[in-house]
Amino acid sequence: MRAPAALLCHAFLLQLAAYIVRPTSAYRAIELGVDPQLVGLIAASFALLPLVVAVAIGRWNDRGHVKLSLILGGALMVGAGVGVHLWSESLTSLLIWNAVIGLGHLLAVVGQQTLVAQLGREKLDSAFGTYTFAASLGQAAAPLALAAVGGSAVLPDTDILFAIYTATCAILLGMTGLLPSAHNADQRLGSEHSLRSALQVPPTTQRTMTGAMLLSMLVLAAVDLIQVYLPALGVEREIPSATIGVLLAVRAAATMASRLGLARLASRVGRTRLAYVSTIVAGAAVGALAAPVPIVVSGILLAIAGFALGIGQPLSMSIVTAAAPAGTTSTWLALRLSGNRVGQSVIPAILSGFTGSIGTGGVFVVTGIGLLGTAAAARFLIADDL
């Protein structure tokens, strides 16, 4: 069955809040006179604690604490919202509050994905496709809040934005009571597994998990790189920022469209085949963005890339859920999230070091090659019978 409306609304609010507070924290740092080169530390602080505790939180959820994970995650995000609103007068305080927000976000995401995995076990592709669509909608709505508050000003009113973030998190926390409970059978199975035994799976399952996580990591990193480097490419080629904004919107719309039709695609093509074929298509389209083509062609390439990239995330969730032994689903989903955080941090950092020699267009070529390599790895690693 599809995830219920309350869970989808919860996913929307969670991503809306996260995508409001992260750029707002960067604006607050600029207000405080922080060196722009250090602003990137704010993004790193958001991912720091999840890298350390993701698997432990997954085990905690497998042992029957899904609802508590959701409540604690919402509470941490509300508390950090109050903190960042009232006590963020230095870079250090901003880093601390964003680390707490990152931890709360992880607790909530693992809880959400565990519920989706259980509620939609009979139709995983449909459930995760709809879930990620709701999350994408929240990510797309956040810039509207920034634009509404900022208007034509270079720096928006961060106090108002932090207040909006905190209010959103308060609604999120209040909605937690409307969410369904996790299945007791899965909780009993989860309590029987230690962390070591949960991660000790047959070689075929281990290869499948590795392939799904690698695919998820590279696809998410590619989306982030498009968001960062397409504006830079526009500056190089003297493309108006409004046009770049439209192109990014095309990519986002295509991504959401693919997630709504994911179940039909997976049933026709097959889950494993769809995973690597969509990544091949994404790699070719992203790499082609480096070519000096007309704007209309760039829009078509971004629509193709966005549609293909939108498949990777929910499909990797479905593959991990289907392959995970009973009682370990949350652990493996959390490990997948941890891999995503590594990809979001490490891959852009590595590419930024080579941008001077390969150019902005070269970043798209390298990203495309990386996606093609990931597709080949997924074809080899992920089992065909999922």
N, C-alpha and C positions, 0 to 999 in steps of 0.2 A: 504494500500500500504506500501511497505517497505520504511524505512527512506532513503532519497536520499544520493548519494555518498558524497556530501559535509558535511553532518551531521555526517556520519560515519567517515570521515577523521578528522573532528573536535573532535570527541570522542577519536579517536586514539591519536591525538596530545595532548589532555588535560591530558590523563592518562600517556602518555610518559613523559610529563613535570613533573607531580606530582611525579612520581616514580623515576625520576632522582634527583630532588631537595631535597627530604626528606633524602635519605641516604647521599647525598653530604653535607647537613647541619650537619649531625652527624659527618662526616669526618672532616669538618671545626672545629667543637667543639673540637674534639680530637687534631687537630693541635694547637688549642689555649690552650691546657692543661686543659680542663674542666674535672672534675671528671666524669668517665664513668657512675656512678650512676645517674648523672644529665642529661645525654644525652637523656634519655627518656622524659624529659620535652619538647624537640623539637617536638616529636610526639604529645604530649598533646597540645602544642600551636597551631598546625595545626588544631586540632579539637575544640579548645576553642570557637572561635567566631561563627562557624557554630552551635554549641549547643545553643547559645543564640539567633541567628537571623534567623535560618532556616525557621521557620514558617512565620515570617514577610516577608522574601524574597519570599516564596511561594505565599502569598497573593498579593504581588507586581506583580508577574508574572501573576496571575489570572486576575489582573486588566489591562492587556494589555502591560506589559513592558518586554516581553520575549526577544526581540531583544536587548533592552537596558541592560537587565541583562547579556546577553552574551557578549556584548561590554564592560561593566564595569568589568565583571569578567576577561576577557582577559587583559584589561588595568591594573588592579590591579596586575595580575600575572607578566606582563612585568615590571611594576614599581618596584615591590618587587624583581624581578630578578636583576635589576640594583642595587637596594639597597643592596641586600645580596652579590652581587659581589664586590661592592666598599666599603661598610660600614658595615662589619660584623666582628669586631675585639673583640667582647665580647659575652658571652652567652646571655646577655640581648638583644643585637641587633639581634642575630640569632632568639631569641624567637619572637621578634616583627615582623621581616620580614616573618617568617613562619606563624605567625598568619594572616598576610595580604594575604599570598599565600593561606591559608586555606579558607579565606573569598572569594577570587577571584575564587577559585576552586568550592566552593559551588554555587556561582552565575552562573557559567558556567554550572555546572551539572544540576541544577534545570531548567535552560533554555533549555538544551539539552533534558532532559527527558520530558519536557512539549511539545516540538516539536515532539518527537517520539510518545507521547500519542495522539497528534492530527493527525499527518500524518498517523499513523498506526492504527487508532481506529477500522477499520474493521478487522484487523489482528494483534491484540495486541501481541500475543505470538511470531509471526514471527518478528514483528518490534522490540520488546524489546530483543528478542534472538539475532538478528543481531547486534543491538546496543551494547549489552554487550559483544558480540564477538569482535567487533572493540575495545572496551575499554580494554578487556583482552589482545588483541594483543599489545596495547600500554604498558601495564604493563609488558608484557613478553619481549618487545624490550628494555626497559629501562636498565636492567642489562647488555645488550650487549654494550651499550654506556659506562657504568661504567667499564666493562672489557676492552674495547678498549682503554680508556684513562688511566686506572690504570696499565694495563699490569701485570707484576710480582711484582710491588711495593706494599707494605703494605698499604700506603696511596696514593690515586690518586691525581692528580693535580686538586684541587677543583676550581681554577680559570677557567680552561678550562671547567669543568663540569657546573659551574654556567653560563658560556657564552653559552654553548649548551642549557641549560634550557631556558635562556632568548631569544635566537634565536627561539627556538621552540614555545615559547609563542607569539613572534612577528608574526610568521606565523599563529598561531592559531587566533590571533586578526585580522589579515588580511583576513582570511577565513570567518570571521563572516559575512562579506558583501555578501557572496555567499549562506548563509543559508536562507531557506524559512521563511516567516513571519507567526506568529501565526494566527489562525482563528479569525476573528472579532466577530463572534457570541459568542465564548467562552469568549472573552474579555468583551463583554457587560454583559454577565451573571455574570462574576467575579466581576464586579464593583457593582453589586446589593447586594453582600454578605459582611457583616462585618466579622471579624475574628470569633467572637462568633457564628454567624449564620452558618458560613462555617463549624465549628466543631460540630455543633449540628445536628446530624444525627440520624436516627432511630436505635433502639437497635441492630437489625440484622446487619446493616451496620457497627455500632461501633464494634461489635464483629468480623466481617470480617476484618476490618482495624487492630484491635489489633492482630489477628492471623497472618495476612500477615506481619506486622511489626516485630512481635516476631520471625517469621520464618526467615525473612531477617537478623535480628540482629544476631541470633545464627549461621546461615550459614556463614555469613561474619566473625564472630569471630572465627569459626572453621577453616576457611581457613587461617586466620592470625596465629592461634595457630600451625597449621601444619608447616607453614613457619618458625616459631621460634623454636619449640620443636623437629622437626624431626632432624635438625643438632645436637641438644643436645643429642637426643637418639642415633644418630650415633656415637658420641664421647664415650658415655657409652659402646656401643657394639663394639667399634673399627672398625666401618665401614668407609672406605675412604670417604673423603669429595667429591671427584669426583662422587662417587656412589650416595651419598646423593643428589648431584646436578641433576643427571639423574632422580632420584626418584621424586624430586620436579618438574622437567620438564614433567615427565609423568602425574603428577597430573594436571599441567597447561594445557597440551594438551588435556586431557580428559575433562576438564572443557569447553574449547573452542568448542570441538566436540559436547557436549551436547547442547550448545547454538545454534549451526547451525541447529540441528534437533528438536528444542523445539516445533515448531508449529505442526509438525507431531505427536510428542508424546502427546501434549496437546489435539489434536483432537481425538486421539485414546483412551487415558486414561481418559480424563476429567481434567480440570484445577485444581479443588480442590483436586481430588484424587491424581493427579500427585504431588501436593505440599507436601502432607504428606507421600506418599509412597516413594518419592525420599529422603525425610529427614530421614525416617526409614532406608533405604538402606545406606545412608551416615553415620548415627549413628553407625550402625553395623560394617561398614568397618573401620571407624575411631577408634572405640573401639578395634577392632581386631589388630590394629597396635601395641598395647602394648605387644602382644604375641611374644616370641622369635622364629620367623619363618625365613625361608631362604629369601634371598634378592629377589628372583623371586616372592615369595608369597607376600612380602611387595609391590613390584611393581604392582602386580595385585590388591591388596587391595587399593593402592593409585589411580589406574586407576578407580576402582569402586567408591571410595569416591569422586574423582575429577569430574567424570561424574555426580554423584548425586548432589554434592554441586553446580555444575554449573547451575543447574535448579532453585534453590531457589531464586536467586537475580532477574533474569528477570521475573520469574513467579510472584514474589511478586509485581513487578511493574505493571504487567498486572492486577493482582487482585485489587490493589489499584486504578488503573485507571478505571477499570470496575465498581467498587463499589462507587467511588467518585461522589457526585451530580454534575450536570453541573455547570461549573464556579468555581469549587473548586479543580480541579485536581492538580494544582501546589502546593497548600497548603498541600494536603495530601501526595504528593510525597516528598515535603520538610520535612514533619514531619517524614516520613519513613527514610530519610537520617539522620535526627537528631537522631533517634533511633539507626541507624547503628553506628554513632559516639559514642554514649553511650556504645554500646556493644564492640566496638573496644578498648575503654578506660578502662571500668570497669571490664569486664570479664577476660582479661589477668592479670589485677592487682590482682583480687581476687585469681585466680589460682596460681599466682606466690607466694602468701603467704603460699600456701599449698604444693608447690612443694617439699620442704624439707621432708615432712612427707609421701607424696604419691609417690614420685619419678617421673621421667620423663614419664615413661610408664603409671603411674597413671593419668597423665594429659590427655592422649589420652582416657583412660577409662572414666574419668569424662566428657570429651567433648562429647564422644559417648553417654553417658547417657543423657547429656543435649540435644543433638539432638533428641534422642528418646522421651524425654519429650516434646520437641517442636513439634514434629510430632503429638503427642497425643493432644496437645493443638490446633494445626492447624485443626485437624480432627473435634474437637468440635466447634471451633470458626468460621471458614471460611464457608460461605454459599455454598451450593452444586450447585447452579444454575448459578455460574459465568463462 
